[in-house]
Amino acid sequence: LIARSVRMLRNAGIELTDRRIVKAQKLIAAAAALDGRAVPTERDLWPILLAVPTREGQTVAREALGELLARSESRTLVAAAEEASLGPLARGRRLVRAGGELLASAPGDAEGLPAWRLRLEGVLREIDAGFAPESAPEEVRDVRDRLAASLGAL
């Protein structure tokens, strides 16, 4: 995966030094280890963007590796994986967590209800904007349904 990614980056005009490639390998291995895996998978490829030295280069790299990075996710570094890859799995995991926290923190009194409702609507909007209903991961669909039911009950 790493060799293929480096070739794709070179085809896009991004040259990485051998030193940067080794650093990327270590970052990818660390991403896998933090998620409890001994062997990195496509889900752990997102740190390769951190080896690209410039913001402009990272933008080009993100486009060149778009298909591979779309499968990126990290349970422990959710925001970093999402930022690096802009992948739907990473974004979905963040939304599932935010939705679950909202559902668990439903206000018991009418005073906190308006702010809670606004946060609930915000998460629902982000889910609807980011995922087509038929292609959303199952856990995203589940939390979306529960959030919508809570909103409908208000």
C-alpha positions as CSV (number, residue, x, y, z in Angstrom):
1,L,0.0,0.0,0.0
2,I,2.7,2.4,0.9
3,A,4.7,1.7,-2.2
4,R,1.6,2.1,-4.4
5,S,0.8,5.4,-2.6
6,V,4.3,6.7,-3.1
7,R,4.1,5.8,-6.9
8,M,0.7,7.6,-7.1
9,L,2.2,10.7,-5.4
10,R,5.1,10.7,-7.7
11,N,2.8,10.4,-10.7
12,A,1.0,13.5,-9.3
13,G,4.3,15.4,-9.2
14,I,5.1,15.0,-5.5
15,E,8.6,13.7,-4.8
16,L,9.2,12.4,-1.3
17,T,12.7,11.7,-0.1
18,D,13.6,8.3,1.2
19,R,13.7,9.8,4.7
20,R,10.2,11.1,4.4
21,I,8.9,7.8,3.1
22,V,10.5,6.0,6.1
23,K,8.9,8.5,8.4
24,A,5.5,7.9,6.7
25,Q,5.9,4.2,7.2
26,K,6.5,4.7,10.9
27,L,3.5,7.0,11.1
28,I,1.3,4.5,9.3
29,A,2.5,1.7,11.6
30,A,1.8,3.9,14.6
31,A,-1.7,4.7,13.4
32,A,-2.4,0.9,13.1
33,A,-0.9,0.2,16.6
34,L,-3.0,3.0,18.2
35,D,-6.1,1.3,16.7
36,G,-5.0,-2.1,18.1
37,R,-3.8,-3.7,14.8
38,A,-0.3,-5.1,14.3
39,V,-0.5,-4.8,10.5
40,P,-1.5,-1.6,8.9
41,T,-4.5,-1.6,6.4
42,E,-5.9,1.0,4.1
43,R,-7.7,2.5,7.1
44,D,-4.3,3.5,8.5
45,L,-2.9,5.2,5.4
46,W,-4.0,8.7,6.2
47,P,-0.6,9.7,7.9
48,I,1.1,9.6,4.6
49,L,-0.2,13.1,4.0
50,L,1.8,14.3,7.0
51,A,5.0,13.4,5.1
52,V,4.2,15.8,2.3
53,P,6.1,19.0,3.3
54,T,3.8,21.8,2.0
55,R,0.1,22.6,2.3
56,E,-0.2,22.8,-1.5
57,G,1.5,19.5,-1.8
58,Q,-0.8,17.9,0.7
59,T,-3.8,19.2,-1.3
60,V,-2.4,17.6,-4.4
61,A,-1.6,14.4,-2.5
62,R,-5.2,14.3,-1.0
63,E,-6.6,14.4,-4.5
64,A,-4.1,11.9,-5.9
65,L,-4.8,9.4,-3.1
66,G,-8.5,10.2,-2.8
67,E,-9.8,6.7,-3.4
68,L,-7.4,5.1,-0.9
69,L,-7.8,7.8,1.7
70,A,-11.6,7.6,1.5
71,R,-11.3,4.4,3.6
72,S,-9.2,6.0,6.3
73,E,-10.4,6.0,9.9
74,S,-9.0,5.9,13.4
75,R,-10.8,5.2,16.6
76,T,-8.2,7.0,18.7
77,L,-7.3,9.9,16.3
78,V,-10.6,10.6,14.7
79,A,-10.1,14.3,14.0
80,A,-6.6,13.7,12.6
81,A,-7.7,10.9,10.3
82,E,-10.7,12.9,9.2
83,E,-8.6,16.1,8.5
84,A,-5.9,14.2,6.7
85,S,-8.2,12.1,4.5
86,L,-11.5,13.8,4.5
87,G,-12.7,10.2,4.4
88,P,-16.4,9.3,5.1
89,L,-15.5,6.5,7.6
90,A,-13.6,9.0,9.8
91,R,-16.4,11.6,9.5
92,G,-19.0,8.9,10.2
93,R,-17.3,7.7,13.3
94,R,-17.2,11.3,14.7
95,L,-20.9,11.8,13.9
96,V,-21.8,8.5,15.5
97,R,-20.0,9.5,18.6
98,A,-21.5,13.0,18.7
99,G,-25.0,11.6,18.1
100,G,-24.5,9.0,20.9
101,E,-23.4,11.7,23.3
102,L,-26.4,13.9,22.4
103,L,-28.8,11.0,22.9
104,A,-27.2,10.2,26.3
105,S,-27.4,13.9,27.4
106,A,-31.0,14.6,26.7
107,P,-32.1,17.4,29.1
108,G,-34.5,16.6,31.8
109,D,-36.0,20.0,32.0
110,A,-37.5,22.5,29.5
111,E,-34.7,25.0,30.1
112,G,-31.9,23.0,28.4
113,L,-34.1,21.7,25.6
114,P,-33.6,24.5,23.0
115,A,-29.8,24.3,23.0
116,W,-29.9,20.5,22.9
117,R,-32.4,20.5,20.1
118,L,-30.1,22.8,18.0
119,R,-27.1,20.5,18.6
120,L,-29.3,17.5,17.6
121,E,-30.4,19.3,14.4
122,G,-26.8,20.2,13.6
123,V,-25.6,16.6,13.8
124,L,-28.6,15.4,11.7
125,R,-27.9,18.1,9.1
126,E,-24.2,17.1,8.9
127,I,-25.2,13.4,8.5
128,D,-27.7,14.2,5.8
129,A,-25.2,16.5,4.0
130,G,-22.3,14.0,4.2
131,F,-24.0,10.7,3.5
132,A,-26.5,9.4,1.0
133,P,-29.1,7.3,2.9
134,E,-28.4,4.2,0.8
135,S,-24.6,4.4,1.1
136,A,-24.2,5.6,4.7
137,P,-22.5,3.1,7.1
138,E,-25.0,1.1,9.2
139,E,-23.9,2.8,12.5
140,V,-24.4,6.2,10.9
141,R,-27.9,5.3,9.7
142,D,-28.7,3.9,13.1
143,V,-27.7,7.0,15.0
144,R,-29.4,9.2,12.4
145,D,-32.7,7.3,12.9
146,R,-32.4,7.6,16.7
147,L,-31.7,11.3,16.5
148,A,-34.6,11.9,14.1
149,A,-36.9,9.9,16.4
150,S,-35.8,12.1,19.3
151,L,-36.4,15.2,17.3
152,G,-39.8,14.0,16.2
153,A,-40.7,13.3,19.8
154,L,-40.2,16.9,20.8
